[in-house]
Amino acid sequence: MSRIPIIAGNWKMHMTVPEAAALVDGLLPGCSGRKDVEVILGPAFTALHAVCAKVTGTGIGVAAQNMYHEPKGAFTGEVSPGMLKDAGCTHVLVGHSERRQYFGETDALLNKKLVAALENGIIPIFCIGETLDERESDRAFEVIGKQMDGGLEGFSAEQAGKIVVAYEPVWAIGTGRTATPEQAQEVHAFIRGRLNERFGGMAATIRILYGGSVKPDNVKDLMSREDIDGALVGGAALKADSFQALVDFNK
């Protein structure tokens, strides 16, 4: 089963609108119209509209970093799926470890967000992963399995086939530490196996990204593994040259 690789950049709480526009300008020559890899940019809410406008017609996707599950209402500070769609977003991150850790997002809440994204034609990138303590206590698979079961509760195989999964070992995000390609592949294989248990053959089509200090010097080795279908990138996505090097991993 051929799965087109994805290189997605999560800009987190960085980039004013002019800075975001300048970064996109630097990426357009090498990222537009790619057939070998799918490129997704993840700016902050304030820069979404500007980035979406710049990448229109280029084949580059744009992901919001978060989303509320209700269509409208008295939810001060939140942004709805319809608002993201109106801005031009194609994707949305759901359940990033920083949302879970700092903002207390639960598996039940993330399930609602996943459903809402799909209902509004937005592709969710569903983030899962264990902390260092959970890994060192041999609970990584238990934790990841629970996150998957809770987030995908009630999903049909058709729904599952429309999502992207991102494995982020929390202990490797922004720390400079990276799971070895063997460690990453082991978890990715577990994730695909779990998806297969629930959704059968559809699991072979679902792309699973690795996130956790992905850099130009380790991306090729990571991407060579059977079940690693791309990368969700933080720091290396903030500069055009380093992100372009990731997008060009197979050149």
N, C-alpha and C positions, 0 to 999 in steps of 0.2 A: 504494500500500500504506500503510495507516494504522498508524503506530507510536506507541503512547501514550508521551508523554515521561516520563522518569524524573528526579527530583531526589533524589540520594542524598548524605547527609552522612557523611563520614569523620571521626569525632571524635578519631582517633589516640590518643595517650597523654594524654588529658584526661578529666576528670569522675570524681569519686567517685560512689558509688551515689546518695547524696542529691542531688548536683548533676545527675546524669543524670536522675533522677526529676523534678526541678524543671524541667529543660529540656523534657522530654516533656510535662509538664503545660502548659507555655506553648505547645506546638505542637498539642496535641490539638484545640482549637477550630477552627483553620484548616486542619488537615491531615487530619482524619478524614473518611472516606467520600468522598474525592475520586474523580471519574470522569474528569476531564480530565488528570490527572497522577498518576503513581505515586510515592509518597513512601517513601524508605528511610532508616533511621537506622543509623549504624554505631558503636555504643559499644565501649569496651574490654571484654575478656572478663569482668571482675569485675562489670560492670553489665548484661551481656546478659540475664540472667534477669529482673531488675527491669524493664528496658525492654520486654522481650517481654510480660511480664505486663500492663504498662500499655497496650500498644497492641492487645491481643487484641480482635478484633471491629471494629477501626477501619479496616481496609484498609491500614494502614501496615506496611511490611515492616521487618525488622531484619536487618542484615548484620554478621557477624563480620568482623574485620579480617584474619584469617589462619586457617589450618587445616592440620593435618598430614594426610597422605593415608592413613595406616594406620588400621584400625578400632580397634585397641587394642595394648598392648604396653609394653615398657620404654623409653619415649621421654619421659624426664623433662622437664617444662615444656611439653609439646605438648598440643594439644587436638584430638580426633578429630571427624570428621563427625557421628558418632552423638551425641556430646556437644553439638554445636551444635544438632542437630535436637531433642534433649531439652530444651534451653534455650528453644526456640521460634524459632530463626533460620530465616529464609526464604532468605537470601542469604549469600554470603561473598565478600570481596575476595580475588583471587588474583593475585599478581605485582605488587603495588603497587611503584612505583619505589624506595620506601624499603626494602622487603623485598629487592629485587634488589641495591640499593646497599650497605646496611649489613649484611645477613645472607647475602649471597652466593647468593641463590636463582637457580637456573638454569632455562633453558627446559624441560629434561627433567624437573626436579622439579615445575615448574608444570603440566606436562602430566599428571602423576600426580595432582596436587591437583584439577585440573579434572575428570578422570574420576571421582575419588572423590566430589566434590561432587555430580555428576549421579547417580551410583549411589545416593546417599543422599537424593535429592529436594531438594537445595539448589541454588539458582540461583547459579552463579559469575559474578562481575563481573571479567572478565579484563582486567587493566591492562597497557598497552603504551605505549611512548614513548621519545623520544630525548633525550640530554643536549645541552647547549649546544655542546660541542665537536663532537658528531656532526652537529648541524644546521649549524654554521658550515663544516664540511667537506663539506657536501652529501651526507651519508650517512643522512639521516633515513629515507627510504623503504627503504633497504637494511636498516637496523637494525630498523625496525618490521616489515618483511616477514619477517626472520629470527625475530623474537619470535613472530609469528603462526604461522609454519610449525612452529617447535619446540613451542609451547604446544598447538597443535591437531593435532599429529601423530597420525594414525590415526583422527581423528574422522570420523564419518559426517555427512551433511547433517542428519539428525534430531538428532544430538547438538549440532551447531553451532547449530541453531535454538533451543536451550534456554538459550544463554548470553547474557550482556550483555557488550559490549566497552567499555572505557574508554580513550580516548586521553589520556595525560597527558604533555605535553612537560615533561621533568624540569626544564628551565630556567625553567619558569613556576610551579613548585610552591612556595608559601610565599615567593616572591621579590617579589611585587607585579607582576611582569611577566606579561603575558597574550598568548598568540598572538592576532593580529588575527582577526576573524571570517573573513577571507579565508584566512589561513594555516590556521586550524583546519578550515575546510571543505575545503581542498585535501587535508589529510591524511585527513580522514574519508572523502572520496571515494575516496582511494587504498585505505583499509582496506576499504570496501565492495566496491571492484573486486577486491581480493585475495580477499575472501570469495566473491565471485561466481565467480571462477576455480575455486575449490575446491569450492564447494557449490551452485553454480547459483542457481536462483530463491530458495532459502532465504535468500540474502544480503539480499534486500529486506525481510525480516521482522526481521532482527537489529538491535537497538537499539545505537547507538554513542554513548557519552557523552563529553563533553569535561571534562577536569579540569585545573585550573591557574589559581589565583587568580580563580575565578569569584565575582563580586560582584553585588549588586543593580543596580549601574549599568552592567554590561556583559552581563548574562544575556540580556536581550531580543534584543539584536543577534546574539549567538551562536546563540540558539535559532531565529532566523529563517532559518538556513541549511539547505539541503535535506537534508544528511546528518548533522546534529547533532541527536540525539534526546534530549538531556538533559545533566545535569551531575553530576560527582562532585566534591563541595565539601568543602574543608578548613576554613579559618578561619571563613568565613562561616556554617558549620553549627553553631558553638558558641554562638550567641545566637539566641533565638527570633525576634526581629524581623527579623534579616537573613536567616535561613533561610526564614522565612515569605515574605519578599519574593521569594525565588528561586522558591519553590513557586507563587507568584502571578504569575509572569512574564507570563502570557498574559491577565491581567485588565486 
